[in-house]
Amino acid sequence: MKPFILTVLLYGWSLLALAGPAILVENAWVREAPPSAQMMSAYMTLKNTGSDDVVLVDVESPAFRMVMLHKSEVVDGIARMSHQDQLLIPAGGSVELKPGSFHLMMPAPGERLQSGDRVEFDLIFADGSTTRIQADVRKKP
Amino acid sequence: MKIHIIPMLLATVLLSACGQPELPQLKQGTLLPSAKAVSDFQLTDHNGKPFSRENLRGKWSFAFFGYTHCPDVCPTSLSMLAQVMKKLEKDSTLDTLPQVIFVSVDPERDTPELMAKFVPYFHPDFIGVTGDPQPLLLLTRQLGIMYGKAPGDNADNYLVDHSASIILFDPDGNFLALFGMPHDPDLIAQEFIAIKNYYEATR
């Protein structure tokens, strides 16, 4: 029984990290990319459990030489991506980074990441605080 | 109440059996009023072989336009098309599966070699198509597909804005329908069958 509970706790922690200023990060994942892909993307849900707005200003990762905050949009049938300087997570609200919307874009590392791998990201907030989170690499539709 | 519905249903079935085939009711797709012939174009598939209008004949084709440096929309759409294929593979009424073509709108960076590693990752039968800017423009203009470079985070890493619609070619190689965003694999598979049945019934 005990090892089971411990497993659940450990697994739970990996998916759910309590971040800097009252930000809860859930379901962080990196999309597995084809072998020749130059770019990769990552997604997660950022929940603000506090009573103040929180601003994400930067993301870094030991696994990637660069992490950019982007947004995909389809406007009049045209898909376009734009760089975002920051991301506001309203007090009591949440922002979902998901396919076709906000996402992190990273240049693919020399050694290909595959489903089952796990990478870390540091979320840097406007108040200067940083939170390290873990994301699973997944092959996903 | 039921007693009235059944004769009504019967009447509807009989009426539609006698008259012209009904236009399929589509939620996701748009059927062109008449299929549009496409003038010939010369591009290259991911195996380095020529890819022209001839390659659109004899089977149905879905085409999506994008680029391999695209991390979000293009992988999402290609995975979605792989799901459409999975659904169609289970359909025993289909004797031939449609082909799926991913056409690069970034011919500067997307070589056939790069496409060969990228496209079959999503489905082994998917075909990557790239080539010179001129024939690409010739094809895309006929389909209403637009694209253009957008500045990225640095000069080498430009982005490409592009139409996100999926084009459906009939087995004559004509542009027959398109599917706009957001794409739903269930709807696209269902509506493909409806369009195919309508096409066959009106020939």
Boltz contact constraints between the chains, C-beta under 6 A:
constraints:
  - contact:
      token1: [A, 34]
      token2: [B, 118]
      max_distance: 6.0
  - contact:
      token1: [A, 34]
      token2: [B, 121]
      max_distance: 6.0
  - contact:
      token1: [A, 35]
      token2: [B, 117]
      max_distance: 6.0
  - contact:
      token1: [A, 36]
      token2: [B, 114]
      max_distance: 6.0
  - contact:
      token1: [A, 36]
      token2: [B, 117]
      max_distance: 6.0
  - contact:
      token1: [A, 36]
      token2: [B, 118]
      max_distance: 6.0
  - contact:
      token1: [A, 38]
      token2: [B, 69]
      max_distance: 6.0
  - contact:
      token1: [A, 39]
      token2: [B, 69]
      max_distance: 6.0
  - contact:
      token1: [A, 39]
      token2: [B, 71]
      max_distance: 6.0
  - contact:
      token1: [A, 40]
      token2: [B, 71]
      max_distance: 6.0
  - contact:
      token1: [A, 41]
      token2: [B, 71]
      max_distance: 6.0
  - contact:
      token1: [A, 41]
      token2: [B, 72]
      max_distance: 6.0
  - contact:
      token1: [A, 68]
      token2: [B, 153]
      max_distance: 6.0
  - contact:
      token1: [A, 72]
      token2: [B, 72]
      max_distance: 6.0
  - contact:
      token1: [A, 72]
      token2: [B, 73]
      max_distance: 6.0
  - contact:
      token1: [A, 74]
      token2: [B, 164]
      max_distance: 6.0
  - contact:
      token1: [A, 74]
      token2: [B, 181]
      max_distance: 6.0
  - contact:
      token1: [A, 77]
      token2: [B, 163]
      max_distance: 6.0
  - contact:
      token1: [A, 77]
      token2: [B, 165]
      max_distance: 6.0
  - contact:
      token1: [A, 78]
      token2: [B, 161]
      max_distance: 6.0
  - contact:
      token1: [A, 78]
      token2: [B, 163]
      max_distance: 6.0
  - contact:
      token1: [A, 79]
      token2: [B, 73]
      max_distance: 6.0
  - contact:
      token1: [A, 79]
      token2: [B, 162]
      max_distance: 6.0
  - contact:
      token1: [A, 79]
      token2: [B, 164]
      max_distance: 6.0
  - contact:
      token1: [A, 80]
      token2: [B, 161]
      max_distance: 6.0
  - contact:
      token1: [A, 81]
      token2: [B, 159]
      max_distance: 6.0
  - contact:
      token1: [A, 99]
      token2: [B, 76]
      max_distance: 6.0
  - contact:
      token1: [A, 103]
      token2: [B, 72]
      max_distance: 6.0
  - contact:
      token1: [A, 105]
      token2: [B, 71]
      max_distance: 6.0
  - contact:
      token1: [A, 141]
      token2: [B, 79]
      max_distance: 6.0
  - contact:
      token1: [A, 141]
      token2: [B, 83]
      max_distance: 6.0
